Amino acid sequence: MKKWIPLILVVVMAGWFLSSLRQPPETGFNTRAFSKLPVLMNGRFQPFDSVGRNSLLSISTKSTVSLKESRKLTGIKRIVATLVGTPKASNSEWWVTTNRLSADEWLLEVIMKPEVADDRKVFRIDNNEVIELLKLPDNQKYYSFNELRPQVDEIEKQVSRIESIESSKRTVFESQLMKLDEAMNLYQRLEISLKPPGSDDFAAELDAYQKSIPPGIAAVNAREAGQKFDQDAFNMLLGFMGNYNTVASFALPLTIPPADPGLPRDDWQNIGTNLMQTARTGELNPATRFYAEMVTAYRADQPADFNQAVAGYRVGLADRFTPQLRKADQESFFSTMEPFYKAMVIYVLALVLALFSWFGGGGATATNKAPTFNVSDLLRRSAFYLVMLAWVIHTFGLGFRMYLEGRPPVTNLYSSAIFIGWGAVILGMVLEKIYRDGIGCVVAGSAGFVTLIIAHNLALSGDTMEMMRAVLDTNFWLATHVVAVTLGYASTFVAGFLAIIYILRGVFTTTLSAETAKSLARMVYGIVCFATLFSFVGTVLGGIWADQSWGRFWGWDPKENGALLIVLWNATILHARWGGLVRERGLMNLAVIGNIVTSFSWFGVNMLGIGLHSYGFMDAAFKWLMLFIGSQLAIILFGLLPQKLWRSFQARPAA
């Protein structure tokens, strides 16, 4: 039975992953069907589901909204609340989480019932100076738009001052305030994406608008001709046009497809632009009517009418926009599946089991010719199978994302993190298959987990599938230069992770035997050779791409220098080993320094504010980068300790 435990673990975790694909039927409003409707935003077609998820992540760093009620707890309930750490709202009340809104449900409220959404605590503020400036309660991290509304003038005043300061020279307070302003602008633009401000019954308003167009246009023409005109008709049409002009100027996603078959299929408009156009043509786009019916039904709490309008709109889209509908359905399915989050959880479980395998017992022994139960081997095999499962899910997510984008795997920092983790896990599995000592599982689990955590945090900046700049829009070079250089990054990190295992096991445990140390040294050496090859080839291919895109092979851009630095450092490690300048411990310390070089080349150069690859100074990313570099320097200090202070060397028998 014990030999089946690894397979049972894999089946359980695979079942957990697949369980998300089966969603229970909805009652009431068919939010799921609405979330799959396509819109055009950030230069690409995507479902409302992605608009909601990406917007909520940018605003609150979460993909759901906590709904809380304040009520007084007494007796056993208060004791339980105290034990689980439920935070107090006051001396006599306790916040009790009652439910959560999904990103789709939250988006529906924002665009159809903004007066309700304005009370949801979704704006995350971590900086105490910002909280103090805006006179907000200091015992919470999330605030509603209504709490921020009284301080809008102060925010605008501060933003006007901060905009004149270079992003790299702004204080944490100034950066956080700019981030809050961007979140509020995004939120307010979403609020008018499907209806003008103050509209309660949008369907009835559209009827009134259509009726006002003929007399209103007649009044406008008469006024321009200097003739007597109907002032009431003129004012009514002017009032409608004023509201719709606001929507046209600020509404974010383009929700209305072209009704004219002669227009390109990507010539979508926001609802305000389309309504203003209606005044000229006299014809209302059917999509606008369907959306107005959805808004009215949702505000009147009429799910049957809402669902009917959603279904009717989908049927109308299927006549000409089947590819957009299909892509929106597929992207919504991908987001619901959450392959990278699920893979990350399984990587963590595999990492824990692999670490425990080092302390779970030695090799197989025999008593009366019957082998004893080997806990270490069981944990190691369980970890390996779980890594394989997580990698399969990781691969499926990577492939699905490539299919949705129509691009090779690496197009931005987010996708580079996913791909680096994917490549590092492959190397870890290969090492585990060769050496069967748990080290490969630890490398694979830690690399997969860390890189997917990095990807999650990069996703907080917005849409991760946005269109690329035209000068970089070439699948050939994305599939050659970027993939090759990213594999170089992944390999260098794997060598660094192996070096960390060598140092930490050697200094703090007695598990680094002489044989294990030699195995780790061989692993690091081989992977550094692999990393040198791919980073060099990738850098050369990048120069060729730059020559075709920008007219020069090499321009000493910070990103180019960073790529070259990785090549030079890996070459330095190899030459130091070949020349006998370093042995095992020296090789390991140099490999850990490789982590610092690679992390700076991957992220640090993007924050310098200069160069064609600069993405701007990110204070949160800079903090984590500095913490990572600090941790690597600390490990190097441990690696430099005399061997007599290493526990593993102390435990070895004297030669």
C-alpha positions as CSV (number, residue, x, y, z in Angstrom):
1,M,0.0,0.0,0.0
2,K,2.8,2.4,0.9
3,K,4.2,2.3,-2.6
4,W,1.0,3.7,-3.9
5,I,1.1,6.8,-1.7
6,P,3.0,9.0,-4.3
7,L,0.4,8.1,-7.0
8,I,-2.5,8.7,-4.6
9,L,-1.0,12.2,-3.9
10,V,-0.8,12.9,-7.6
11,V,-4.4,11.8,-8.2
12,V,-5.7,13.9,-5.3
13,M,-3.9,17.1,-6.5
14,A,-4.8,16.4,-10.2
15,G,-8.5,16.1,-9.0
16,W,-8.1,19.4,-7.2
17,F,-6.9,21.1,-10.3
18,L,-9.6,19.6,-12.5
19,S,-12.3,20.4,-10.0
20,S,-12.1,24.1,-11.1
21,L,-13.1,23.2,-14.6
22,R,-16.6,22.1,-13.5
23,Q,-18.5,25.1,-12.3
24,P,-21.9,24.9,-10.6
25,P,-24.9,26.2,-12.5
26,E,-25.7,29.9,-11.8
27,T,-29.0,31.0,-10.3
28,G,-30.2,34.5,-10.8
29,F,-28.0,36.8,-12.9
30,N,-26.0,34.8,-15.5
31,T,-22.7,36.6,-14.6
32,R,-20.6,34.0,-16.2
33,A,-22.2,34.4,-19.6
34,F,-21.8,38.2,-19.4
35,S,-18.2,37.9,-18.4
36,K,-17.4,36.0,-21.6
37,L,-18.7,38.8,-23.9
38,P,-15.8,40.2,-26.0
39,V,-14.5,43.8,-25.8
40,L,-11.6,45.6,-27.4
41,M,-9.1,46.9,-24.8
42,N,-5.3,47.4,-24.7
43,G,-5.2,46.7,-28.4
44,R,-6.6,43.2,-28.2
45,F,-9.9,41.4,-27.9
46,Q,-10.6,40.1,-24.5
47,P,-13.6,39.1,-22.3
48,F,-15.2,41.3,-19.6
49,D,-13.8,38.6,-17.3
50,S,-10.2,39.7,-18.1
51,V,-11.1,43.4,-17.8
52,G,-12.5,42.7,-14.3
53,R,-9.7,40.5,-13.1
54,N,-6.9,42.7,-14.4
55,S,-8.6,45.9,-13.1
56,L,-9.3,44.5,-9.7
57,L,-5.7,43.2,-9.4
58,S,-4.4,46.6,-10.3
59,I,-6.6,48.4,-7.8
60,S,-6.6,46.0,-4.8
61,T,-3.9,43.4,-5.6
62,K,-6.6,40.7,-5.1
63,S,-8.9,38.9,-7.6
64,T,-11.9,38.9,-5.2
65,V,-13.6,41.5,-3.0
66,S,-14.2,40.7,0.7
67,L,-17.7,41.5,1.9
68,K,-17.7,42.2,5.6
69,E,-20.3,43.1,8.1
70,S,-19.8,44.7,11.5
71,R,-21.7,43.0,14.3
72,K,-21.3,42.4,18.0
73,L,-20.0,39.0,19.1
74,T,-20.3,37.6,22.6
75,G,-19.6,34.4,24.4
76,I,-18.1,31.5,22.6
77,K,-18.2,33.3,19.2
78,R,-16.1,36.1,20.6
79,I,-13.6,33.6,21.9
80,V,-13.4,31.9,18.6
81,A,-13.0,35.2,16.8
82,T,-10.1,36.1,19.2
83,L,-8.4,32.8,18.6
84,V,-8.5,33.1,14.8
85,G,-7.4,36.7,14.9
86,T,-10.5,38.4,13.5
87,P,-9.6,42.1,13.7
88,K,-11.7,44.4,15.8
89,A,-13.8,47.1,14.2
90,S,-14.2,48.8,17.6
91,N,-14.2,47.8,21.3
92,S,-17.6,46.2,21.0
93,E,-17.8,45.1,17.4
94,W,-15.9,42.6,15.3
95,W,-15.5,42.4,11.5
96,V,-16.9,39.1,10.3
97,T,-16.3,38.0,6.7
98,T,-19.6,36.9,5.3
99,N,-18.9,36.4,1.5
100,R,-16.7,37.4,-1.4
101,L,-17.5,39.0,-4.7
102,S,-15.7,37.6,-7.7
103,A,-14.0,39.9,-10.1
104,D,-16.9,39.5,-12.6
105,E,-19.5,40.3,-10.0
106,W,-17.5,43.3,-8.9
107,L,-17.2,44.6,-12.4
108,L,-20.9,44.3,-13.0
109,E,-21.5,46.5,-9.9
110,V,-18.9,49.0,-11.1
111,I,-20.3,49.4,-14.6
112,M,-24.0,49.0,-13.8
113,K,-24.5,50.0,-10.1
114,P,-21.6,52.3,-9.4
115,E,-23.4,53.8,-6.4
116,V,-23.2,50.3,-4.7
117,A,-19.6,49.6,-5.9
118,D,-18.5,53.0,-4.5
119,D,-18.9,51.5,-1.0
120,R,-16.7,48.4,-1.6
121,K,-13.3,48.6,0.0
122,V,-11.1,47.8,-2.9
123,F,-8.4,50.5,-3.0
124,R,-5.3,49.3,-1.2
125,I,-3.1,51.9,0.5
126,D,0.0,50.7,2.3
127,N,1.8,54.0,2.9
128,N,1.0,55.7,6.2
129,E,1.9,59.1,4.8
130,V,-0.8,58.8,2.1
131,I,-3.3,57.6,4.7
132,E,-2.5,60.6,6.9
133,L,-2.7,63.0,4.0
134,L,-6.1,61.8,3.0
135,K,-7.4,61.7,6.6
136,L,-8.3,58.0,6.4
137,P,-8.7,55.5,9.2
138,D,-5.3,54.0,9.9
139,N,-6.5,50.6,11.1
140,Q,-7.2,49.2,7.6
141,K,-5.5,48.6,4.3
142,Y,-8.5,48.8,1.9
143,Y,-10.7,51.8,1.4
144,S,-13.8,52.5,-0.7
145,F,-14.2,55.2,-3.4
146,N,-16.6,57.0,-1.2
147,E,-14.0,57.3,1.6
148,L,-11.5,58.7,-0.9
149,R,-14.0,61.0,-2.7
150,P,-13.7,64.0,-0.2
151,Q,-10.0,64.1,-0.9
152,V,-10.0,64.1,-4.7
153,D,-9.0,67.7,-4.9
154,E,-6.0,67.1,-2.6
155,I,-5.0,64.1,-4.6
156,E,-5.1,66.1,-7.8
157,K,-3.1,68.9,-6.3
158,Q,-0.4,66.4,-5.1
159,V,-0.4,64.6,-8.5
160,S,0.2,67.8,-10.4
161,R,3.2,68.5,-8.2
162,I,4.6,64.9,-8.5
163,E,4.2,64.7,-12.3
164,S,7.1,67.1,-12.7
165,I,9.4,64.8,-10.8
166,E,11.2,62.0,-12.6
167,S,9.8,58.6,-11.6
168,S,13.2,57.3,-10.4
169,K,13.5,60.3,-8.0
170,R,10.1,60.1,-6.4
171,T,9.8,59.1,-2.7
172,V,7.8,56.1,-1.7
173,F,5.0,58.4,-0.6
174,E,4.9,60.1,-4.0
175,S,5.0,56.8,-5.9
176,Q,2.2,55.4,-3.8
177,L,0.1,58.5,-4.3
178,M,0.6,58.3,-8.0
179,K,-0.4,54.6,-7.9
180,L,-3.6,55.5,-6.0
181,D,-4.4,58.2,-8.5
182,E,-4.0,55.8,-11.4
183,A,-6.2,53.2,-9.6
184,M,-8.9,55.8,-9.1
185,N,-8.8,57.0,-12.7
186,L,-9.1,53.4,-13.9
187,Y,-12.1,52.8,-11.5
188,Q,-13.9,56.0,-12.6
189,R,-13.4,55.2,-16.3
190,L,-14.8,51.7,-15.8
191,E,-17.9,53.3,-14.0
192,I,-19.0,54.9,-17.3
193,S,-18.1,52.1,-19.6
194,L,-21.7,51.0,-20.2
195,K,-23.9,53.9,-19.1
196,P,-23.6,57.7,-18.7
197,P,-23.3,59.1,-15.2
198,G,-26.6,59.4,-13.4
199,S,-28.6,57.2,-15.7
200,D,-31.0,55.0,-13.8
201,D,-33.1,53.4,-16.6
202,F,-30.7,53.3,-19.5
203,A,-33.1,51.5,-21.9
204,A,-35.9,54.1,-21.3
205,E,-33.2,56.9,-21.7
206,L,-32.2,55.4,-25.1
207,D,-35.9,55.6,-26.3
208,A,-36.1,59.2,-25.2
209,Y,-32.8,60.0,-26.9
210,Q,-33.9,58.4,-30.2
211,K,-37.1,60.4,-30.1
212,S,-35.2,63.6,-29.4
213,I,-32.9,63.3,-32.3
214,P,-35.1,64.5,-35.2
215,P,-36.6,67.6,-33.5
216,G,-33.2,68.3,-31.9
217,I,-31.3,68.1,-35.2
218,A,-34.0,70.4,-36.7
219,A,-33.5,72.9,-33.9
220,V,-29.7,72.8,-34.3
221,N,-30.0,73.4,-38.0
222,A,-32.5,76.2,-37.6
223,R,-30.4,77.9,-34.9
224,E,-27.3,77.7,-37.2
225,A,-29.3,79.3,-40.0
226,G,-30.4,82.1,-37.7
227,Q,-34.0,81.0,-37.8
228,K,-36.5,80.5,-34.9
229,F,-35.9,77.1,-33.3
230,D,-37.4,74.8,-30.6
231,Q,-35.4,75.7,-27.5
232,D,-36.7,72.7,-25.5
233,A,-35.8,70.2,-28.3
234,F,-32.4,71.9,-28.6
235,N,-31.7,71.7,-24.9
236,M,-32.9,68.1,-24.6
237,L,-30.6,66.9,-27.4
238,L,-27.7,69.0,-26.0
239,G,-28.2,67.4,-22.6
240,F,-28.0,63.9,-24.0
241,M,-25.0,64.7,-26.1
242,G,-23.1,66.3,-23.2
243,N,-23.5,63.1,-21.1
244,Y,-22.5,60.9,-24.1
245,N,-19.5,63.0,-24.9
246,T,-18.2,62.4,-21.3
247,V,-18.6,58.7,-21.9
248,A,-16.9,58.9,-25.3
249,S,-14.0,60.7,-23.8
250,F,-13.3,58.5,-20.8
251,A,-15.0,55.1,-21.1
252,L,-12.3,52.4,-21.2
253,P,-13.2,49.2,-23.1
254,L,-14.5,49.4,-26.6
255,T,-17.8,47.5,-26.2
256,I,-19.7,48.2,-29.4
257,P,-18.8,46.2,-32.6
258,P,-19.3,47.8,-36.0
259,A,-22.8,47.2,-37.4
260,D,-21.9,48.1,-41.0
261,P,-20.6,44.9,-42.7
262,G,-18.3,47.2,-44.8
263,L,-16.3,48.3,-41.8
264,P,-13.3,46.3,-40.5
265,R,-14.2,43.8,-37.7
266,D,-11.8,45.5,-35.3
267,D,-13.4,48.9,-35.7
268,W,-15.1,48.8,-32.3
269,Q,-16.2,51.9,-30.4
270,N,-17.0,52.7,-26.8
271,I,-20.7,53.2,-26.1
272,G,-20.4,57.0,-25.8
273,T,-18.8,57.4,-29.2
274,N,-21.4,55.2,-30.7
275,L,-24.3,57.1,-29.2
276,M,-22.9,60.4,-30.5
277,Q,-22.6,58.8,-33.9
278,T,-26.3,57.8,-33.7
279,A,-27.3,61.5,-33.7
280,R,-25.7,61.8,-37.1
281,T,-26.9,58.5,-38.7
282,G,-30.2,58.2,-36.8
283,E,-29.6,54.5,-36.4
284,L,-28.9,52.9,-33.0
285,N,-26.4,50.0,-33.0
286,P,-28.2,46.8,-31.8
287,A,-25.3,46.1,-29.4
288,T,-26.0,49.5,-27.6
289,R,-29.7,48.5,-27.2
290,F,-28.7,45.1,-25.7
291,Y,-26.3,46.7,-23.3
292,A,-28.9,49.2,-22.2
293,E,-31.4,46.4,-21.5
294,M,-28.7,44.6,-19.5
295,V,-28.0,47.7,-17.4
296,T,-31.7,48.4,-16.8
297,A,-32.5,44.8,-15.9
298,Y,-29.5,44.6,-13.5
299,R,-30.4,47.8,-11.8
300,A,-34.0,46.7,-11.4
301,D,-33.0,43.3,-10.1
302,Q,-34.6,41.5,-13.0
303,P,-32.3,38.5,-13.7
304,A,-34.6,36.9,-16.4
305,D,-34.5,40.1,-18.5
306,F,-30.8,40.5,-17.9
307,N,-30.0,36.9,-19.0
308,Q,-32.3,37.3,-22.0
309,A,-30.4,40.4,-23.2
310,V,-27.0,38.7,-22.7
311,A,-28.2,35.6,-24.7
312,G,-29.7,37.9,-27.4
313,Y,-26.5,39.8,-27.8
314,R,-24.3,36.7,-28.0
315,V,-26.6,35.4,-30.8
316,G,-26.2,38.7,-32.7
317,L,-22.4,38.6,-32.3
318,A,-22.2,35.0,-33.6
319,D,-23.3,36.2,-37.1
320,R,-20.0,38.1,-37.8
321,F,-17.8,38.0,-34.7
322,T,-17.5,34.3,-34.0
323,P,-13.7,34.4,-33.7
324,Q,-13.9,37.2,-31.1
325,L,-16.6,35.2,-29.2
326,R,-14.6,32.1,-29.3
327,K,-11.4,33.8,-28.1
328,A,-13.3,35.5,-25.2
329,D,-14.7,32.1,-24.1
330,Q,-11.3,30.5,-24.2
331,E,-9.6,33.3,-22.3
332,S,-12.3,33.3,-19.7
333,F,-11.9,29.5,-19.4
334,F,-8.1,30.0,-19.0
335,S,-8.5,32.6,-16.3
336,T,-11.0,30.4,-14.4
337,M,-8.7,27.4,-14.6
338,E,-5.8,29.4,-13.0
339,P,-3.1,26.9,-14.1
340,F,-0.2,28.9,-12.8
341,Y,-1.7,29.4,-9.3
342,K,-2.5,25.7,-9.1
343,A,0.9,24.7,-10.3
344,M,2.5,27.0,-7.7
345,V,0.6,25.3,-4.9
346,I,1.7,21.9,-6.1
347,Y,5.3,23.1,-6.4
348,V,5.2,24.2,-2.8
349,L,3.9,20.8,-1.6
350,A,6.6,19.0,-3.7
351,L,9.3,21.3,-2.2
352,V,8.2,20.6,1.4
353,L,8.2,16.8,0.8
354,A,11.6,17.0,-0.9
355,L,13.1,18.9,2.0
356,F,11.7,16.4,4.5
357,S,13.1,13.6,2.4
358,W,16.6,14.7,3.5
359,F,15.7,14.0,7.1
360,G,13.3,11.1,6.7
361,G,15.7,8.2,7.0
362,G,18.7,6.8,5.3
363,G,19.0,4.2,2.6
364,A,17.3,0.8,2.5
365,T,18.3,-1.6,5.2
366,A,17.3,-5.2,5.8
367,T,16.1,-7.2,8.8
368,N,15.8,-11.0,8.1
369,K,16.2,-10.2,4.4
370,A,13.1,-7.9,4.4
371,P,13.7,-4.2,3.5
372,T,12.5,-1.7,6.1
373,F,10.2,1.1,5.1
374,N,12.3,3.9,3.6
375,V,10.5,7.2,4.5
376,S,13.1,9.3,2.7
377,D,12.7,7.5,-0.6
378,L,8.9,7.6,-0.3
379,L,9.0,11.4,0.3
380,R,11.4,11.9,-2.6
381,R,9.4,9.9,-5.0
382,S,6.2,11.7,-3.9
383,A,7.9,15.0,-4.5
384,F,9.1,14.0,-7.9
385,Y,5.7,12.9,-9.1
386,L,4.1,16.1,-7.8
387,V,6.8,18.2,-9.6
388,M,5.9,16.3,-12.8
389,L,2.2,17.0,-12.2
390,A,2.9,20.7,-11.5
391,W,5.1,20.9,-14.6
392,V,2.4,19.4,-16.8
393,I,-0.1,22.0,-15.5
394,H,2.5,24.7,-15.9
395,T,3.2,23.5,-19.5
396,F,-0.5,23.4,-20.3
397,G,-0.9,27.0,-19.0
398,L,2.1,28.1,-21.0
399,G,0.9,26.5,-24.1
400,F,-2.7,27.8,-23.7
401,R,-1.4,31.3,-23.2
402,M,0.8,31.0,-26.3
403,Y,-2.3,29.9,-28.2
404,L,-4.4,32.9,-26.9
405,E,-1.7,35.4,-27.8
406,G,-0.6,33.7,-31.0
407,R,3.0,34.4,-29.8
408,P,6.1,32.5,-28.7
409,P,6.3,31.9,-24.9
410,V,8.1,35.1,-23.9
411,T,6.7,38.6,-24.8
412,N,7.1,40.6,-21.6
413,L,8.5,40.4,-18.0
414,Y,5.4,38.4,-16.8
415,S,5.8,35.7,-19.5
416,S,9.6,35.6,-19.0
417,A,9.0,34.7,-15.3
418,I,6.7,31.9,-16.3
419,F,9.1,30.6,-18.9
420,I,12.2,30.8,-16.7
421,G,10.4,28.8,-14.1
422,W,9.2,26.2,-16.6
423,G,12.8,25.8,-18.0
424,A,14.3,25.6,-14.5
425,V,11.8,22.9,-13.5
426,I,12.8,20.8,-16.5
427,L,16.5,21.0,-15.4
428,G,15.5,20.1,-11.8
429,M,13.6,17.0,-13.0
430,V,16.5,15.9,-15.2
431,L,18.9,16.2,-12.2
432,E,16.5,14.3,-10.0
433,K,16.2,11.5,-12.6
434,I,20.0,11.2,-12.8
435,Y,21.0,11.5,-9.1
436,R,17.8,10.5,-7.3
437,D,18.8,12.3,-4.1
438,G,16.0,14.9,-3.7
439,I,18.2,17.8,-4.8
440,G,16.5,18.1,-8.2
441,C,13.1,18.1,-6.6
442,V,14.1,20.9,-4.3
443,V,15.5,22.9,-7.2
444,A,12.4,22.3,-9.3
445,G,9.9,23.0,-6.5
446,S,11.7,26.2,-5.3
447,A,12.3,27.5,-8.9
448,G,8.7,26.8,-10.0
449,F,7.2,28.4,-6.8
450,V,9.5,31.5,-6.8
451,T,9.1,32.3,-10.5
452,L,5.3,31.9,-10.4
453,I,5.2,34.2,-7.3
454,I,7.2,36.8,-9.3
455,A,4.8,36.4,-12.2
456,H,1.8,36.9,-9.9
457,N,3.2,40.2,-8.6
458,L,4.0,41.3,-12.2
459,A,0.4,40.7,-13.1
460,L,-0.7,43.4,-10.6
461,S,0.4,46.0,-13.1
462,G,-2.4,45.2,-15.5
463,D,-3.0,43.2,-18.7
464,T,-0.3,40.6,-19.2
465,M,-1.3,39.9,-22.8
466,E,-1.3,43.4,-24.1
467,M,-0.1,44.1,-27.6
468,M,3.6,44.6,-28.3
469,R,5.2,47.7,-29.8
470,A,5.3,47.4,-33.6
471,V,9.1,47.5,-33.7
472,L,9.3,44.4,-31.6
473,D,6.3,42.6,-33.2
474,T,8.1,39.7,-34.8
475,N,7.4,36.0,-33.8
476,F,10.7,34.8,-35.3
477,W,12.9,36.8,-33.0
478,L,10.6,36.2,-30.0
479,A,11.0,32.5,-30.6
480,T,14.8,32.6,-31.0
481,H,16.5,35.5,-29.2
482,V,14.1,35.8,-26.3
483,V,13.6,32.1,-25.7
484,A,17.4,31.4,-25.9
485,V,18.4,34.2,-23.6
486,T,15.6,33.3,-21.2
487,L,16.8,29.7,-21.1
488,G,20.2,31.2,-20.2
489,Y,18.6,33.1,-17.3
490,A,16.8,29.9,-16.1
491,S,20.0,27.8,-16.2
492,T,22.0,30.4,-14.3
493,F,19.4,30.5,-11.6
494,V,19.3,26.7,-11.4
495,A,23.1,26.6,-10.9
496,G,22.6,29.3,-8.2
497,F,19.9,27.3,-6.5
498,L,22.1,24.2,-6.4
499,A,24.9,26.3,-4.9
500,I,22.5,27.6,-2.2
501,I,21.6,24.0,-1.4
502,Y,25.3,23.1,-1.1
503,I,26.1,26.0,1.2
504,L,23.0,25.7,3.5
505,R,23.2,22.0,3.8
506,G,26.9,22.2,4.4
507,V,26.8,24.9,7.1
508,F,23.7,24.1,9.0
509,T,23.1,20.3,8.6
510,T,25.1,17.1,8.6
511,T,23.5,15.9,5.4
512,L,26.1,17.2,2.9
513,S,28.2,14.0,2.5
514,A,31.4,14.1,0.4
515,E,29.6,12.2,-2.3
516,T,26.6,14.6,-2.3
517,A,29.0,17.6,-2.4
518,K,30.8,16.1,-5.5
519,S,27.5,15.5,-7.2
520,L,26.4,19.1,-6.6
521,A,29.6,20.4,-7.9
522,R,29.2,18.3,-11.1
523,M,25.6,19.6,-11.5
524,V,26.6,23.2,-11.1
525,Y,29.5,22.9,-13.5
526,G,27.4,21.2,-16.2
527,I,24.5,23.7,-15.9
528,V,26.9,26.7,-16.0
529,C,28.2,25.3,-19.3
530,F,24.6,25.0,-20.6
531,A,23.8,28.6,-19.3
532,T,26.9,30.0,-21.0
533,L,25.9,28.5,-24.4
534,F,22.3,29.7,-24.3
535,S,23.0,33.2,-22.9
536,F,25.7,33.8,-25.5
537,V,23.6,32.6,-28.4
538,G,20.6,34.6,-27.1
539,T,22.7,37.7,-26.8
540,V,24.0,37.4,-30.3
541,L,20.5,36.8,-31.7
542,G,19.4,39.9,-29.8
543,G,22.0,42.0,-31.5
544,I,20.8,40.7,-34.9
545,W,17.2,41.6,-34.0
546,A,18.3,45.0,-32.8
547,D,20.1,45.6,-36.1
548,Q,16.9,44.8,-38.0
549,S,14.5,46.7,-35.7
550,W,16.6,49.7,-34.7
551,G,19.4,49.8,-37.3
552,R,22.3,49.0,-35.0
553,F,23.7,45.7,-33.7
554,W,24.8,47.0,-30.3
555,G,24.0,50.2,-28.6
556,W,25.2,49.7,-25.0
557,D,21.6,49.7,-23.8
558,P,21.4,48.7,-20.1
559,K,19.5,45.5,-21.1
560,E,22.1,44.6,-23.6
561,N,24.8,45.2,-21.1
562,G,23.0,43.0,-18.6
563,A,22.7,40.1,-21.1
564,L,26.4,40.5,-21.8
565,L,27.2,40.6,-18.1
566,I,25.5,37.2,-17.6
567,V,27.6,35.7,-20.5
568,L,30.8,37.1,-19.1
569,W,30.1,36.0,-15.5
570,N,29.3,32.4,-16.6
571,A,32.5,32.4,-18.7
572,T,34.4,33.6,-15.6
573,I,33.0,30.7,-13.5
574,L,34.1,28.2,-16.1
575,H,37.6,29.7,-16.5
576,A,38.1,29.9,-12.7
577,R,37.2,26.2,-12.5
578,W,39.4,25.2,-15.5
579,G,42.3,27.2,-14.2
580,G,42.1,25.7,-10.7
581,L,41.5,29.1,-9.1
582,V,38.4,27.7,-7.3
583,R,37.4,24.3,-6.0
584,E,34.0,23.1,-4.8
585,R,33.2,25.9,-2.4
586,G,34.6,28.6,-4.6
587,L,32.5,27.3,-7.5
588,M,29.4,27.5,-5.3
589,N,30.0,31.0,-4.2
590,L,30.6,32.2,-7.8
591,A,27.3,30.5,-8.8
592,V,25.4,32.3,-6.1
593,I,26.9,35.6,-7.3
594,G,25.4,34.5,-10.7
595,N,22.0,34.8,-9.1
596,I,22.7,38.5,-8.3
597,V,24.0,39.2,-11.8
598,T,21.0,37.5,-13.4
599,S,18.4,39.1,-11.2
600,F,19.8,42.6,-11.9
601,S,20.0,41.9,-15.6
602,W,16.5,40.5,-15.6
603,F,14.8,43.2,-13.5
604,G,17.2,45.8,-12.3
605,V,18.1,47.3,-15.7
606,N,14.4,47.9,-16.3
607,M,14.2,50.3,-13.4
608,L,17.0,52.6,-14.4
609,G,14.7,54.8,-16.4
610,I,17.0,54.8,-19.5
611,G,17.3,52.7,-22.5
612,L,14.9,51.0,-25.0
613,H,14.1,48.3,-22.5
614,S,13.3,50.5,-19.6
615,Y,9.9,49.9,-18.0
616,G,10.2,52.6,-15.3
617,F,11.1,52.6,-11.7
618,M,9.0,50.2,-9.6
619,D,9.4,50.8,-5.9
620,A,7.8,47.5,-4.9
621,A,9.9,45.5,-7.3
622,F,13.0,47.4,-6.3
623,K,12.4,46.5,-2.7
624,W,12.1,42.8,-3.4
625,L,15.1,42.9,-5.7
626,M,17.2,44.5,-3.0
627,L,16.0,41.9,-0.5
628,F,16.8,39.1,-2.9
629,I,20.3,40.5,-3.5
630,G,20.8,40.9,0.3
631,S,19.8,37.3,0.9
632,Q,22.3,36.1,-1.7
633,L,25.1,38.1,-0.1
634,A,24.3,36.6,3.2
635,I,24.5,33.1,1.7
636,I,27.8,34.0,0.2
637,L,29.1,35.0,3.6
638,F,28.1,31.6,4.9
639,G,29.8,30.0,2.0
640,L,33.0,31.9,2.9
641,L,33.1,30.5,6.5
642,P,36.1,28.2,7.2
643,Q,35.3,24.5,6.6
644,K,35.8,23.7,10.3
645,L,32.6,25.8,11.0
646,W,30.5,23.8,8.6
647,R,28.5,21.1,10.4
648,S,28.7,18.6,7.5
649,F,32.5,18.8,7.5
650,Q,32.6,18.4,11.3
651,A,30.5,15.3,11.0
652,R,32.7,13.6,8.4
653,P,35.2,11.0,9.7
654,A,38.8,12.1,9.6
655,A,40.7,11.0,6.6
